[in-house]
Each structure stands twice: as C-alpha cells, then as structure tokens.
C-alpha cells in the first residue's frame, strides 16, 4: 500500500514563495510518476505539475509554468513543488498523487490528504 503525506502549505502574500513536500511510503514510490494537483473552491481538480519516474521528464500547466518547479528525491521518497511568485489565483488545496499513467487524473491511484495554500493580495 502506498501512502502520501503533503506538507508545507500556508498563508502567504502575493509574490512570496512556498515549497510543498510529499513524502511517499510504499513499494512503488520511486518507480511511478508523481504529480501535484490543486483544487480551488468550486473548481475542478487540475494537474499543475508532474515528473516521471526517471526524473527527467516534467509537465507544467500553463498557469504555473516558469513559476513552479517539481522535483523528486528518490533517496528520500519525497517529491517537492517549489512555488515562486505566488498569485491569489494559486489559492487552492494542493494534492500530490502517484500512479502508472501520466496525463489523466484517473491515472493517479494514490493521493495525499492535501495541504492548503492561501495567497493574499
């Protein structure tokens, strides 16, 4: 069984930075793709960044590209999301997820509990 635990969320001002962490425990932590999703109030959950199991391939949504960076440390079974130049529209609950696939939300079968990020203007 795979378990994911996020940390690092909080309340910040526009322009600030935050780093989210996702600690993975279980047998597939270093062999599946990892992704960060977010869900704002009254909005659908969206994938904002992903990194493949080799660590060389990444994906960023248009809304976060050039501001967010995803990385993984397989020795620590931890995936990070460095978020710079935060905007109020980045306010959401952020989830990490892992699975065999890549693009579709249903590809990600294991999910963390989420961490709240709130960006004030």
C-alpha positions as a Markdown table, in Angstrom:
| # | Residue | x | y | z |
|---|---|---|---|---|
| 1 | Unk | 0.0 | 0.0 | 0.0 |
| 2 | Unk | 1.3 | 3.5 | -0.9 |
| 3 | Unk | 0.7 | 6.4 | 1.4 |
| 4 | Unk | 1.4 | 10.1 | 0.5 |
| 5 | Unk | 1.7 | 12.9 | 3.1 |
| 6 | Unk | 1.9 | 16.5 | 1.9 |
| 7 | Unk | 3.3 | 19.4 | 4.0 |
| 8 | Unk | 4.4 | 23.0 | 3.5 |
| 9 | Unk | 1.2 | 24.8 | 2.8 |
| 10 | Unk | 0.2 | 28.0 | 4.5 |
| 11 | Unk | -0.8 | 31.6 | 4.1 |
| 12 | Unk | 1.4 | 33.9 | 2.2 |
| 13 | Unk | 1.3 | 37.2 | 0.3 |
| 14 | Unk | 1.3 | 37.6 | -3.4 |
| 15 | Unk | 4.8 | 37.4 | -4.7 |
| 16 | Unk | 6.0 | 35.1 | -1.9 |
| 17 | Unk | 7.3 | 31.6 | -2.3 |
| 18 | Unk | 6.4 | 28.2 | -0.8 |
| 19 | Unk | 7.8 | 24.7 | -1.1 |
| 20 | Unk | 5.5 | 21.8 | -0.8 |
| 21 | Unk | 6.7 | 18.4 | 0.1 |
| 22 | Unk | 5.2 | 15.0 | -0.5 |
| 23 | Unk | 6.6 | 12.0 | 1.5 |
| 24 | Unk | 5.8 | 8.7 | -0.1 |
| 25 | Unk | 5.9 | 5.3 | 1.7 |
| 26 | Unk | 5.3 | 2.1 | -0.1 |
| 27 | Unk | 6.7 | -0.2 | -2.8 |
| 28 | Unk | 6.3 | 2.0 | -5.8 |
| 29 | Unk | 7.4 | 5.4 | -4.6 |
| 30 | Unk | 10.5 | 5.5 | -6.8 |
| 31 | Unk | 9.0 | 3.8 | -9.9 |
| 32 | Unk | 5.8 | 5.7 | -10.6 |
| 33 | Unk | 5.3 | 9.2 | -11.9 |
| 34 | Unk | 4.5 | 11.8 | -9.3 |
| 35 | Unk | 2.2 | 14.8 | -9.8 |
| 36 | Unk | 0.8 | 17.8 | -8.0 |
| 37 | Unk | -2.8 | 18.7 | -8.4 |
| 38 | Unk | -4.8 | 21.5 | -7.0 |
| 39 | Unk | -8.4 | 22.2 | -6.4 |
| 40 | Unk | -9.8 | 25.7 | -5.7 |
| 41 | Unk | -13.2 | 26.3 | -4.2 |
| 42 | Unk | -16.0 | 25.5 | -6.7 |
| 43 | Unk | -13.4 | 24.4 | -9.3 |
| 44 | Unk | -12.4 | 21.1 | -10.7 |
| 45 | Unk | -9.1 | 19.4 | -9.6 |
| 46 | Unk | -6.4 | 20.3 | -12.1 |
| 47 | Unk | -2.9 | 18.8 | -12.6 |
| 48 | Unk | -0.3 | 21.6 | -12.3 |
| 49 | Unk | 2.9 | 19.6 | -12.4 |
| 50 | Unk | 4.2 | 16.1 | -12.9 |
| 51 | Unk | 7.5 | 14.3 | -13.0 |
| 52 | Unk | 8.2 | 10.9 | -14.5 |
| 53 | Unk | 9.8 | 8.1 | -12.5 |
| 54 | Unk | 13.2 | 8.6 | -14.1 |
| 55 | Unk | 13.1 | 12.3 | -13.1 |
| 56 | Unk | 14.0 | 13.7 | -16.5 |
| 57 | Unk | 10.5 | 14.4 | -17.9 |
| 58 | Unk | 8.3 | 17.1 | -16.4 |
| 59 | Unk | 4.9 | 18.7 | -17.1 |
| 60 | Unk | 3.6 | 22.1 | -16.0 |
| 61 | Unk | 0.3 | 23.6 | -16.7 |
| 62 | Unk | 0.2 | 26.9 | -18.5 |
| 63 | Unk | -0.9 | 28.7 | -15.4 |
| 64 | Unk | 2.2 | 27.8 | -13.3 |
| 65 | Unk | 4.9 | 27.3 | -16.0 |
| 66 | Unk | 8.0 | 29.3 | -15.2 |
| 67 | Unk | 6.9 | 29.9 | -11.6 |
| 68 | Unk | 6.6 | 26.4 | -10.2 |
| 69 | Unk | 9.3 | 23.7 | -10.2 |
| 70 | Unk | 8.7 | 20.0 | -9.5 |
| 71 | Unk | 11.5 | 17.7 | -8.3 |
| 72 | Unk | 11.9 | 14.4 | -6.6 |
| 73 | Unk | 14.5 | 12.9 | -4.3 |
| 74 | Unk | 14.1 | 9.2 | -4.6 |
| 75 | Unk | 16.6 | 8.5 | -1.8 |
| 76 | Unk | 14.1 | 10.3 | 0.5 |
| 77 | Unk | 11.0 | 9.2 | -1.4 |
| 78 | Unk | 10.0 | 12.8 | -1.4 |
| 79 | Unk | 8.6 | 15.0 | -4.2 |
| 80 | Unk | 8.7 | 18.7 | -4.0 |
| 81 | Unk | 6.8 | 21.6 | -5.6 |
| 82 | Unk | 8.7 | 24.9 | -5.4 |
| 83 | Unk | 6.2 | 27.7 | -5.9 |
| 84 | Unk | 7.6 | 31.2 | -6.7 |
| 85 | Unk | 5.9 | 34.5 | -7.5 |
| 86 | Unk | 2.6 | 33.2 | -6.0 |
| 87 | Unk | -0.6 | 34.8 | -7.0 |
| 88 | Unk | -4.0 | 34.9 | -5.3 |
| 89 | Unk | -5.3 | 32.6 | -8.1 |
| 90 | Unk | -2.9 | 30.0 | -6.8 |
| 91 | Unk | -5.0 | 29.6 | -3.7 |
| 92 | Unk | -6.2 | 26.0 | -3.5 |
| 93 | Unk | -5.8 | 22.7 | -1.8 |
| 94 | Unk | -2.7 | 21.1 | -3.2 |
| 95 | Unk | -2.6 | 17.3 | -3.5 |
| 96 | Unk | 0.2 | 15.0 | -4.5 |
| 97 | Unk | -0.6 | 11.8 | -6.4 |
| 98 | Unk | 1.1 | 8.9 | -7.9 |
| 99 | Unk | 0.3 | 6.2 | -10.4 |
| 100 | Unk | 1.2 | 4.3 | -13.5 |
| 101 | Unk | -0.1 | 6.9 | -16.0 |
| 102 | Unk | 0.7 | 10.5 | -16.8 |
| 103 | Unk | -1.9 | 12.7 | -18.3 |
| 104 | Unk | -5.3 | 11.7 | -17.0 |
| 105 | Unk | -6.5 | 12.2 | -13.4 |
| 106 | Unk | -7.6 | 8.6 | -13.3 |
| 107 | Unk | -4.0 | 7.5 | -14.0 |
| 108 | Unk | -3.2 | 8.6 | -10.4 |
| 109 | Unk | -4.4 | 6.0 | -8.0 |
| 110 | Unk | -2.8 | 7.1 | -4.8 |
| 111 | Unk | -3.5 | 10.5 | -3.3 |
| 112 | Unk | -2.4 | 12.5 | -0.3 |
| 113 | Unk | -4.8 | 14.3 | 2.0 |
| 114 | Unk | -4.0 | 17.7 | 0.6 |
| 115 | Unk | -2.4 | 20.9 | 2.0 |
| 116 | Unk | -4.0 | 24.3 | 1.9 |
| 117 | Unk | -2.2 | 27.2 | 0.1 |
| 118 | Unk | -3.7 | 30.6 | 0.5 |
| 119 | Unk | -2.2 | 33.6 | -1.3 |
| 120 | Unk | -3.4 | 37.0 | -0.2 |
| 121 | Unk | -3.3 | 40.1 | -2.4 |
